[in-house]
Amino acid sequence: MSSGAYSRGILRILDGTIDLQTSELKVGIAKASYTPNPDEADLTTFAASEADCDGYDGGFGGTSRQVVRVRVFEEPDNSRIIVKLGNTIWQSLGGNTPNLLGWFVLMYEVFDDTDSIPVAYLQFAADRTTDGTDILAAFDHRHGNLRWNL
């Protein structure tokens, strides 16, 4: 399982454009064929690989890019900052038009996909074909999803 951050997202966190605890961050789903590139500056590459199965309304402003709760904690014993994402669920994806899904992408939408900011990518534990059932993003609440070592 692979995960990581996009450099543009980290830059925008550090310059204050994105506040992890108060900005409206969203999570979207990409197909397994998506190859995250940490140097992606906007959401156009993600959008080209975003889920398009039955029940998923993607694209800028789409209802399937779901707002996610973000909490930030200090772990002084481990000399790091961790970010924990709230769980979210997409209901009844797939059906007649299935996808093979493989990635969650944390993002900050601005005006459209060309100026919106990718923050992080998290690979599914295993690729999943949509079949009309729910997709649950059960994020790691013990160790966090993003970590900055000091």
N, C-alpha and C positions, 0 to 999 in steps of 0.2 A: 504494500500500500504506500503510495507516494502522496506527499502534500508539500506545499510551499507557499511562498508569498510572491507577489508581483512587485517589482521595484517601484513602479509608479504609485502603487497603493501605499507602500512603506513611506515613500517621499511625502505623499499627501497626509499621512498620519503625522509625520515629523514636522511638517510645516503648518499644521493646524487646520488644513482644509477638511480633513476627516477627524472627528472626535469619536473614538471607538465606543464611548459610553452614551453619547447624545445624538450622533448622526444616524439617520435612517439607513441602515445597511440591510441588504437583501441577499438571499441565497437563491441561485438558480441551478438547474441541472443540465449537464452536457452529456452528449452521447459518449460511449466508450472510445470512439475514434478520435476524440478531442485530444490534442497534445498541448498541454499548457506550456507557455513560454514565459519565464519570469520577466522578460523584457516587454511583454505586451503593454501598450500604453493606454488602450481603451478596450471596449467590449466587443469590437467587431469580429475578432477571431472566435471568441466564445459564442457570439450570437450565430455565427455560421454553423456551429456544431451543437447549438442548444437543442434540447429535446423538442420534438414536434409530434409526439404521439397523441392519441386521443386523450383528452382531459388535461393537457398541458397547454397553457396560454402564455407563451414566452414572448421574447422581444421586449424592447424598451417599454416600460409601463405595464407590461403584461401581468395578469393576476397571479401567474405561477412563479414569478420572481417574488418570493415571500420575504417579508420583513422578519428579521431574526433578532432576538435579544442577545446583546453582547455584554459580558462582564469582564472586567480587568482586575487581576490580583497580583500582588507581589509575593514571591516566594523567597524570603531573605536567606533561608537555609540552603537554597539551591542557587542563589545569585541570579535569579531570573524573574521576568514578568511573564505571566500567562494570560491568555485570552480564552474565555469559555463561551461557546455559542450555544444558544438554546435549541432544543430539539424542535423539529418542524416536520410536518407530514403533507404529502401530496396525495390526494385521494383518487382512487379509481383510474390510474394511468394505464394506457395501452389499449386494451379492447381490440377494435378492428384495425387500428394503425399502431403497431407496436414499435418500440425502439429498444436498442441495447444501450443501456445507460451505464456511465462509469465515473462521473465527476460531479462534485458540488463546487460551485464557485461563489465566493463571498464578494459582493460588489457594492459600489456607491453610485447610484444613478444620478445624473445631472440633468441634461436636456435631451439627449438621445445617446445611442450606443457609441457614437464617435467621440463623445467627450465624457462619457461615464468611466469610472475608474475600477479596474479589477483589483481586489485586495489580496485574496488568497484562494488556493485551490486545494481540494481534499478528495482523494481518490476513494471510490467505494471499496470496501473490503473485497468484494468480488463483483464483476460486471453483472448487471441484472436486466433481463428482458422484461419489458412491461407486458402485463397480461390482464389488465383490468383491475388489479389489486392496488393497494396503497404502497407508497414508497415513504419510508420513515428515515429521516436523518437523525440518528441517535448519536449525537456528538459526545466526545470524551469529556465528561464533567469532572473527572478526577485529576487528570493531567493537563487538561486544556487542549485547545486546538491549534493555537499559535503560541510560540514561545520565543522570547528574546532573552538570550543569555548575556549577562553583564560581565 
